[in-house]
Amino acid sequence: MASLSSLPKGLLCSALFLVILVSQLGSMDAKLTHHGGPLLTGKIQISLLFYGRIGRVQKNAVRGFLASLNNKKGVFRQQPSVANWWSVVESYQSAAARRGQRKRPRRIPVKVVNVASDPNYSIGKIMTLDFIKILVQKATAGKPNTLAVVVTDRQVTVQELCTGKCAQHGAFGPQPYVLVGNPETECPGACAWPFHRSDYGPQGVVLQPPSGNVGADAMVMSLAAGLADAVTNPFNSGFFQMGVEHAGRLGAGTVCRGMFGSGAFPGYPGKVRVDPKSGGAFNAHGVRGKKFLLPALWNPKTSSCWTPI
Protein backbone atom coordinates (compact mmCIF):
# COMPACT_ATOMS: atom_id res chain seq x y z
CA MET A 1 0.00 0.00 0.00
CA ALA A 2 1.34 3.46 -0.88
CA SER A 3 2.28 5.78 1.97
CA LEU A 4 0.76 9.26 2.27
CA SER A 5 4.09 10.81 1.35
CA SER A 6 4.12 8.89 -1.95
CA LEU A 7 0.66 10.06 -3.05
CA PRO A 8 0.31 12.81 -5.68
CA LYS A 9 -0.09 16.25 -4.12
CA GLY A 10 -3.71 16.68 -5.28
CA LEU A 11 -4.73 13.27 -3.99
CA LEU A 12 -2.95 13.89 -0.67
CA CYS A 13 -4.88 17.15 -0.17
CA SER A 14 -8.14 15.38 -0.91
CA ALA A 15 -7.32 12.66 1.59
CA LEU A 16 -6.45 15.14 4.33
CA PHE A 17 -9.64 17.12 3.60
CA LEU A 18 -11.66 13.92 3.98
CA VAL A 19 -10.05 13.27 7.38
CA ILE A 20 -11.08 16.77 8.50
CA LEU A 21 -14.66 16.18 7.34
CA VAL A 22 -14.97 12.89 9.19
CA SER A 23 -13.48 14.33 12.40
CA GLN A 24 -15.81 17.32 12.34
CA LEU A 25 -19.03 15.31 12.06
CA GLY A 26 -20.05 12.46 14.31
CA SER A 27 -18.89 9.15 12.88
CA MET A 28 -21.43 7.62 10.53
CA ASP A 29 -20.32 4.24 11.96
CA ALA A 30 -20.84 5.39 15.56
CA LYS A 31 -21.81 2.54 17.84
CA LEU A 32 -22.00 2.60 21.59
CA THR A 33 -21.33 -0.51 23.64
CA HIS A 34 -22.71 -1.22 27.10
CA HIS A 35 -19.79 -2.10 29.34
CA GLY A 36 -21.93 -3.66 32.08
CA GLY A 37 -22.11 -0.73 34.49
CA PRO A 38 -25.21 0.98 35.92
CA LEU A 39 -27.23 3.78 34.37
CA LEU A 40 -29.05 6.57 36.19
CA THR A 41 -32.68 5.50 36.42
CA GLY A 42 -35.81 6.50 38.28
CA LYS A 43 -36.32 10.08 39.44
CA ILE A 44 -33.25 12.27 38.92
CA GLN A 45 -32.89 15.09 41.41
CA ILE A 46 -30.59 17.84 40.16
CA SER A 47 -28.52 20.15 42.33
CA LEU A 48 -27.65 23.14 40.16
CA LEU A 49 -24.77 25.56 40.70
CA PHE A 50 -24.19 28.72 38.66
CA TYR A 51 -20.53 29.64 39.09
CA GLY A 52 -19.47 33.13 38.07
CA ARG A 53 -21.42 36.03 36.63
CA ILE A 54 -24.06 34.24 34.62
CA GLY A 55 -26.78 36.42 33.17
CA ARG A 56 -30.52 36.08 33.55
CA VAL A 57 -31.04 34.95 29.94
CA GLN A 58 -28.47 32.19 30.35
CA LYS A 59 -29.91 30.99 33.67
CA ASN A 60 -33.41 30.98 32.22
CA ALA A 61 -32.26 28.96 29.20
CA VAL A 62 -30.62 26.31 31.39
CA ARG A 63 -33.55 26.03 33.79
CA GLY A 64 -36.05 26.11 30.92
CA PHE A 65 -34.30 23.19 29.23
CA LEU A 66 -34.28 21.13 32.43
CA ALA A 67 -37.95 21.88 33.05
CA SER A 68 -38.78 20.78 29.50
CA LEU A 69 -37.41 17.25 29.93
CA ASN A 70 -40.44 15.92 31.79
CA ASN A 71 -43.08 14.52 29.47
CA LYS A 72 -46.26 15.42 31.36
CA LYS A 73 -49.50 14.76 29.52
CA GLY A 74 -50.93 17.84 27.85
CA VAL A 75 -47.89 20.05 28.41
CA PHE A 76 -46.24 19.58 25.05
CA ARG A 77 -48.62 20.32 22.21
CA GLN A 78 -45.96 21.37 19.73
CA GLN A 79 -43.68 18.84 18.13
CA PRO A 80 -40.88 17.99 18.08
CA SER A 81 -40.36 18.49 21.79
CA VAL A 82 -37.54 18.32 24.30
CA ALA A 83 -39.48 15.50 25.96
CA ASN A 84 -39.30 13.43 22.75
CA TRP A 85 -35.55 13.97 22.71
CA TRP A 86 -35.36 12.83 26.36
CA SER A 87 -37.37 9.68 25.60
CA VAL A 88 -34.44 8.43 23.50
CA VAL A 89 -32.20 8.77 26.58
CA GLU A 90 -34.81 6.86 28.60
CA SER A 91 -34.76 4.05 26.00
CA TYR A 92 -31.23 3.11 27.04
CA GLN A 93 -32.76 1.25 30.01
CA SER A 94 -34.18 -1.30 27.58
CA ALA A 95 -30.87 -1.59 25.75
CA ALA A 96 -29.10 -2.32 29.04
CA ALA A 97 -31.70 -4.82 30.31
CA ARG A 98 -30.57 -8.40 30.58
CA ARG A 99 -32.55 -11.30 29.22
CA GLY A 100 -35.67 -11.81 31.29
CA GLN A 101 -35.67 -8.29 32.67
CA ARG A 102 -38.22 -5.56 31.94
CA LYS A 103 -37.71 -4.35 28.38
CA ARG A 104 -40.06 -1.39 28.34
CA PRO A 105 -38.17 1.70 29.58
CA ARG A 106 -39.51 3.55 32.58
CA ARG A 107 -39.78 7.30 32.58
CA ILE A 108 -36.89 9.25 34.06
CA PRO A 109 -38.46 12.37 35.57
CA VAL A 110 -36.04 15.21 36.25
CA LYS A 111 -36.49 17.75 39.02
CA VAL A 112 -34.22 20.58 40.18
CA VAL A 113 -34.18 20.30 43.97
CA ASN A 114 -31.43 22.78 44.81
CA VAL A 115 -30.11 25.93 43.11
CA ALA A 116 -27.02 27.81 44.27
CA SER A 117 -24.98 30.69 42.87
CA ASP A 118 -21.37 31.75 43.38
CA PRO A 119 -20.97 35.00 41.41
CA ASN A 120 -17.69 35.97 43.12
CA TYR A 121 -15.52 33.05 41.93
CA SER A 122 -14.86 31.84 45.47
CA ILE A 123 -12.24 29.30 44.35
CA GLY A 124 -10.87 31.19 41.37
CA LYS A 125 -11.30 31.10 37.61
CA ILE A 126 -9.13 28.11 36.69
CA MET A 127 -10.77 24.79 37.46
CA THR A 128 -8.64 21.66 37.77
CA LEU A 129 -10.16 18.33 38.81
CA ASP A 130 -9.61 19.09 42.51
CA PHE A 131 -11.47 22.38 42.22
CA ILE A 132 -14.26 20.73 40.23
CA LYS A 133 -14.81 18.40 43.18
CA ILE A 134 -15.29 21.45 45.43
CA LEU A 135 -17.83 22.90 42.98
CA VAL A 136 -19.74 19.62 42.95
CA GLN A 137 -19.86 19.70 46.76
CA LYS A 138 -21.11 23.30 46.66
CA ALA A 139 -23.81 22.30 44.18
CA THR A 140 -25.17 19.40 46.21
CA ALA A 141 -24.90 21.18 49.60
CA GLY A 142 -24.77 17.79 51.25
CA LYS A 143 -27.96 16.50 49.58
CA PRO A 144 -27.60 12.76 48.86
CA ASN A 145 -28.84 10.98 45.75
CA THR A 146 -28.58 13.98 43.46
CA LEU A 147 -26.95 14.71 40.13
CA ALA A 148 -24.75 17.80 40.42
CA VAL A 149 -24.93 20.18 37.46
CA VAL A 150 -22.32 22.96 37.46
CA VAL A 151 -22.56 25.82 34.97
CA THR A 152 -19.60 28.23 34.74
CA ASP A 153 -19.39 31.63 33.05
CA ARG A 154 -17.21 32.74 30.12
CA GLN A 155 -14.34 33.90 32.35
CA VAL A 156 -13.78 30.45 33.89
CA THR A 157 -11.30 27.99 32.36
CA VAL A 158 -12.11 24.35 33.06
CA GLN A 159 -9.64 21.50 32.73
CA GLU A 160 -10.29 19.44 29.56
CA LEU A 161 -13.10 21.65 28.25
CA CYS A 162 -12.49 23.20 24.81
CA THR A 163 -9.94 20.46 24.02
CA GLY A 164 -12.11 17.95 22.20
CA LYS A 165 -15.14 18.17 24.48
CA CYS A 166 -17.69 20.84 25.37
CA ALA A 167 -19.15 19.20 28.47
CA GLN A 168 -17.58 17.18 31.22
CA HIS A 169 -19.20 14.45 33.27
CA GLY A 170 -18.00 11.90 35.77
CA ALA A 171 -18.30 10.97 39.40
CA PHE A 172 -16.51 11.53 42.67
CA GLY A 173 -17.21 8.25 44.40
CA PRO A 174 -20.98 7.71 44.21
CA GLN A 175 -21.65 11.38 43.33
CA PRO A 176 -22.20 11.90 39.57
CA TYR A 177 -21.87 15.33 38.01
CA VAL A 178 -22.10 17.29 34.78
CA LEU A 179 -20.11 20.47 34.16
CA VAL A 180 -20.54 22.91 31.27
CA GLY A 181 -19.24 26.39 30.60
CA ASN A 182 -19.92 29.38 28.40
CA PRO A 183 -17.61 28.92 25.37
CA GLU A 184 -17.95 32.47 24.00
CA THR A 185 -14.45 33.52 25.13
CA GLU A 186 -12.27 30.43 24.83
CA CYS A 187 -13.74 28.20 22.13
CA PRO A 188 -16.82 29.57 20.36
CA GLY A 189 -15.73 27.98 17.09
CA ALA A 190 -15.70 24.54 18.68
CA CYS A 191 -18.50 24.62 21.25
CA ALA A 192 -20.87 27.36 20.02
CA TRP A 193 -21.19 26.11 16.43
CA PRO A 194 -23.56 26.46 14.53
CA PHE A 195 -24.19 29.79 16.30
CA HIS A 196 -20.60 30.84 15.61
CA ARG A 197 -18.20 30.31 12.72
CA SER A 198 -16.47 26.94 13.05
CA ASP A 199 -12.75 26.77 13.74
CA TYR A 200 -12.23 23.99 11.21
CA GLY A 201 -13.77 22.25 8.24
CA PRO A 202 -16.25 23.67 5.74
CA GLN A 203 -17.78 27.02 6.70
CA GLY A 204 -21.56 26.88 6.47
CA VAL A 205 -24.12 29.52 7.35
CA VAL A 206 -23.99 30.72 10.96
CA LEU A 207 -27.41 30.27 12.58
CA GLN A 208 -29.14 32.61 14.99
CA PRO A 209 -29.61 31.25 18.53
CA PRO A 210 -33.25 30.72 19.56
CA SER A 211 -32.88 32.73 22.79
CA GLY A 212 -30.99 35.53 21.04
CA ASN A 213 -27.95 34.82 23.23
CA VAL A 214 -25.10 32.72 21.80
CA GLY A 215 -23.71 31.82 25.21
CA ALA A 216 -27.09 30.70 26.55
CA ASP A 217 -27.89 28.38 23.67
CA ALA A 218 -24.34 27.02 23.43
CA MET A 219 -24.53 26.14 27.13
CA VAL A 220 -27.84 24.34 26.60
CA MET A 221 -26.38 22.32 23.69
CA SER A 222 -23.43 21.28 25.88
CA LEU A 223 -25.64 20.58 28.89
CA ALA A 224 -27.96 18.39 26.81
CA ALA A 225 -25.03 16.35 25.49
CA GLY A 226 -23.42 16.08 28.93
CA LEU A 227 -26.67 15.12 30.64
CA ALA A 228 -27.38 12.38 28.10
CA ASP A 229 -23.85 11.01 28.59
CA ALA A 230 -24.11 11.19 32.39
CA VAL A 231 -27.41 9.31 32.55
CA THR A 232 -26.27 6.53 30.21
CA ASN A 233 -22.68 6.36 31.51
CA PRO A 234 -22.53 7.90 35.00
CA PHE A 235 -19.51 5.98 36.27
CA ASN A 236 -17.60 5.38 33.02
CA SER A 237 -18.84 1.79 32.85
CA GLY A 238 -22.10 2.24 30.95
CA PHE A 239 -22.60 3.08 27.27
CA PHE A 240 -19.62 4.66 25.53
CA GLN A 241 -17.17 4.51 22.67
CA MET A 242 -13.57 5.65 22.92
CA GLY A 243 -12.98 8.83 20.94
CA VAL A 244 -9.82 10.08 19.27
CA GLU A 245 -7.23 12.44 20.75
CA HIS A 246 -8.71 14.53 23.59
CA ALA A 247 -12.32 13.48 23.08
CA GLY A 248 -12.12 10.68 25.64
CA ARG A 249 -15.21 8.54 26.04
CA LEU A 250 -17.99 9.46 23.64
CA GLY A 251 -21.52 8.77 24.79
CA ALA A 252 -25.17 9.06 23.85
CA GLY A 253 -25.01 12.83 23.43
CA THR A 254 -21.51 13.27 22.05
CA VAL A 255 -20.82 10.45 19.59
CA CYS A 256 -22.99 12.10 16.90
CA ARG A 257 -21.26 15.45 17.20
CA GLY A 258 -22.16 18.19 14.75
CA MET A 259 -25.59 16.79 13.88
CA PHE A 260 -28.80 18.66 14.74
CA GLY A 261 -31.19 17.63 11.98
CA SER A 262 -31.68 15.14 9.18
CA GLY A 263 -29.30 15.42 6.26
CA ALA A 264 -26.45 16.87 8.36
CA PHE A 265 -22.94 16.90 6.93
CA PRO A 266 -19.73 18.81 7.81
CA GLY A 267 -20.47 22.52 7.75
CA TYR A 268 -24.24 21.92 7.64
CA PRO A 269 -26.09 21.11 10.92
CA GLY A 270 -28.99 19.45 9.14
CA LYS A 271 -32.63 20.34 8.73
CA VAL A 272 -33.77 22.68 11.51
CA ARG A 273 -36.65 25.08 11.98
CA VAL A 274 -36.47 28.85 12.13
CA ASP A 275 -38.66 30.96 14.40
CA PRO A 276 -40.35 33.49 12.09
CA LYS A 277 -40.36 36.13 14.83
CA SER A 278 -36.81 35.91 16.19
CA GLY A 279 -35.01 34.19 13.32
CA GLY A 280 -33.60 31.70 15.84
CA ALA A 281 -32.84 28.15 14.69
CA PHE A 282 -34.25 25.28 16.76
CA ASN A 283 -35.24 21.63 16.62
CA ALA A 284 -37.23 21.18 19.84
CA HIS A 285 -40.04 22.96 21.67
CA GLY A 286 -39.93 23.36 25.43
CA VAL A 287 -42.08 24.76 28.22
CA ARG A 288 -43.56 28.25 28.12
CA GLY A 289 -42.89 28.65 24.42
CA LYS A 290 -39.13 28.16 24.72
CA LYS A 291 -37.20 26.71 21.80
CA PHE A 292 -33.90 24.85 21.80
CA LEU A 293 -31.35 23.43 19.38
CA LEU A 294 -30.43 20.03 20.81
CA PRO A 295 -27.65 17.68 19.67
CA ALA A 296 -28.27 14.37 17.96
CA LEU A 297 -28.44 11.26 20.13
CA TRP A 298 -27.23 7.78 19.36
CA ASN A 299 -30.41 5.69 19.29
CA PRO A 300 -29.82 2.21 20.76
CA LYS A 301 -32.94 0.85 19.02
CA THR A 302 -31.71 1.67 15.52
CA SER A 303 -27.96 1.77 16.27
CA SER A 304 -27.74 5.10 14.47
CA CYS A 305 -27.68 8.82 15.10
CA TRP A 306 -31.13 10.31 15.75
CA THR A 307 -32.28 13.92 15.52
CA PRO A 308 -35.64 15.47 16.51
CA ILE A 309 -36.28 16.58 12.93
Residue pairs with C-beta under 8 A, 6 or more apart in sequence:
4 12
4 15
7 15
20 200
20 201
20 266
21 201
21 202
21 265
21 266
23 201
23 244
24 198
24 200
24 201
24 202
24 258
24 266
24 267
25 257
25 258
25 259
25 264
25 265
25 266
26 255
26 256
26 257
26 258
26 259
26 296
26 305
27 255
28 305
30 241
30 250
30 255
30 256
30 298
30 304
30 305
31 241
31 298
31 303
32 232
32 239
32 240
32 241
32 250
32 251
32 252
32 255
32 298
32 300
33 239
33 240
33 241
34 95
34 96
34 238
34 239
35 237
35 238
35 239
35 240
36 237
37 233
37 234
37 235
37 236
37 237
37 238
38 234
38 235
38 237
38 238
39 92
39 93
39 96
39 231
39 232
39 233
39 234
39 238
39 239
40 108
40 147
40 176
40 230
40 231
40 232
40 234
41 93
41 106
41 108
42 106
42 108
43 108
43 109
43 110
43 111
44 108
44 109
44 110
44 111
44 147
44 231
45 111
45 112
45 113
45 143
45 145
45 146
45 147
46 66
46 110
46 111
46 112
46 113
46 114
46 146
46 147
46 148
46 149
47 112
47 113
47 114
47 116
47 139
47 140
47 141
47 143
47 146
47 147
47 148
47 149
48 62
48 63
48 66
48 112
48 114
48 115
48 116
48 139
48 149
48 151
49 115
49 116
49 117
49 118
49 135
49 138
49 139
49 148
49 149
49 150
49 151
50 59
50 62
50 115
50 116
50 117
50 118
50 119
50 151
51 117
51 118
51 121
51 135
51 150
51 151
51 152
51 153
51 156
52 118
52 119
52 121
52 125
52 152
52 153
52 154
52 155
52 156
53 119
53 153
53 155
54 117
54 119
54 151
54 152
54 153
54 182
55 213
55 215
55 216
57 211
57 212
57 213
57 216
58 151
58 182
58 213
58 215
58 216
58 219
60 211
60 216
61 211
61 213
61 216
61 217
61 219
61 220
61 290
61 292
62 151
62 216
62 219
62 220
62 223
63 112
63 115
64 286
64 287
64 288
64 290
64 292
65 82
65 220
65 223
65 224
65 286
65 290
65 292
66 110
66 112
66 149
67 112
67 286
67 287
68 81
68 82
68 83
68 284
68 285
68 286
68 287
68 290
68 292
69 82
69 83
69 86
69 110
70 83
70 86
70 109
70 110
70 111
71 81
71 83
71 84
71 86
71 87
71 107
75 83
75 287
76 82
76 83
76 84
76 285
78 285
79 285
80 283
80 284
80 285
80 308
80 309
81 284
81 285
81 286
81 308
82 284
82 285
82 286
82 292
82 294
84 284
84 308
85 224
85 284
85 294
85 297
85 308
86 108
86 110
88 252
88 297
88 299
88 306
89 108
89 227
89 228
89 231
89 232
89 252
89 253
89 297
90 105
90 106
90 107
90 108
91 105
91 299
91 300
91 301
92 105
92 231
92 232
92 239
92 252
92 300
93 105
93 106
93 108
94 103
94 104
94 105
94 300
94 301
95 239
95 300
95 301
96 238
96 239
97 103
108 231
113 143
113 146
114 139
114 140
114 141
114 143
114 146
116 138
116 139
116 141
118 138
121 155
121 156
123 131
123 134
123 135
124 131
125 155
125 156
125 157
126 156
126 157
127 135
127 152
127 156
127 157
127 158
127 159
128 159
129 159
132 150
132 158
132 159
132 168
132 177
132 179
133 172
135 148
135 150
135 179
136 148
136 150
136 172
136 175
136 177
139 148
139 149
139 150
139 177
140 146
140 148
140 175
146 175
147 176
147 177
147 178
147 230
148 175
148 176
148 177
148 178
149 177
149 178
149 179
149 180
149 223
149 227
150 177
150 178
150 179
150 180
151 179
151 180
151 181
151 219
151 223
152 158
152 179
152 180
152 181
152 182
153 181
153 182
154 181
154 182
154 183
154 184
154 185
154 186
154 215
155 185
156 181
157 186
158 168
158 179
158 181
160 168
160 246
160 248
161 167
161 168
161 179
161 180
161 181
161 183
161 186
161 187
161 191
162 183
162 186
162 187
162 190
162 191
163 246
164 243
164 245
164 246
164 247
164 248
165 246
165 247
165 248
165 254
166 180
166 183
166 187
166 190
166 191
166 218
166 221
166 222
166 225
167 178
167 179
167 180
167 222
167 223
167 225
167 226
167 229
167 253
167 254
168 178
168 179
168 180
168 226
169 176
169 177
169 178
169 179
169 226
169 227
169 229
169 230
169 233
169 234
170 176
170 177
170 236
171 177
171 234
171 235
171 236
176 230
176 234
176 235
177 230
178 223
178 226
178 227
178 229
178 230
179 226
180 219
180 222
180 223
180 226
181 219
181 222
182 215
182 218
182 219
183 190
183 191
183 192
183 215
183 218
183 219
183 222
184 192
184 214
184 215
184 218
187 199
188 196
188 214
188 218
189 196
189 197
189 198
189 199
189 200
190 198
190 199
191 218
191 221
191 222
192 214
192 215
192 218
193 258
193 269
194 204
194 205
194 206
194 207
194 260
194 269
194 281
194 293
195 206
195 207
195 208
195 209
195 214
195 217
195 218
195 293
196 206
196 214
196 218
197 203
197 206
198 204
198 267
201 266
201 267
202 266
202 267
202 268
203 267
204 267
204 268
204 269
207 269
207 272
207 280
207 281
207 293
208 274
208 278
208 279
208 280
208 281
209 216
209 217
209 218
209 280
209 281
209 293
210 217
210 275
210 278
210 280
210 281
210 282
210 290
210 291
210 292
210 293
211 217
211 280
211 290
212 278
212 280
217 280
217 292
217 293
220 292
220 293
220 294
221 293
221 294
221 295
224 253
224 292
224 294
224 295
225 253
225 254
225 295
226 253
227 253
228 251
228 252
228 253
228 254
228 295
228 297
229 240
229 249
229 251
229 252
229 253
229 254
231 252
232 238
232 239
232 251
232 252
233 239
233 240
233 249
233 251
233 252
236 249
238 251
239 251
239 252
239 300
240 249
240 250
240 251
241 249
241 250
241 251
241 255
242 248
242 249
242 250
243 249
243 250
243 254
243 255
247 254
250 257
251 298
252 297
252 298
253 295
253 297
254 295
255 298
255 305
256 295
256 296
256 297
256 298
256 305
256 306
257 295
258 264
258 266
258 269
259 269
259 270
259 295
259 296
259 305
259 307
260 269
260 270
260 272
260 283
260 293
260 294
260 295
260 296
260 307
261 269
261 270
261 271
261 272
261 283
261 307
261 308
261 309
262 270
262 271
262 307
262 309
263 270
263 271
264 270
264 296
264 307
269 281
269 293
270 296
270 307
270 309
271 309
272 281
272 282
272 283
272 293
272 309
273 281
273 282
273 283
273 309
274 280
274 281
274 282
275 281
275 282
275 291
280 291
281 293
282 291
282 292
282 293
283 292
283 293
283 294
283 307
283 308
283 309
284 291
284 292
284 293
284 294
284 308
285 291
285 292
286 292
294 308
296 305
296 306
296 307
297 305
297 306
297 307
298 304
298 305
298 306
299 305
299 306
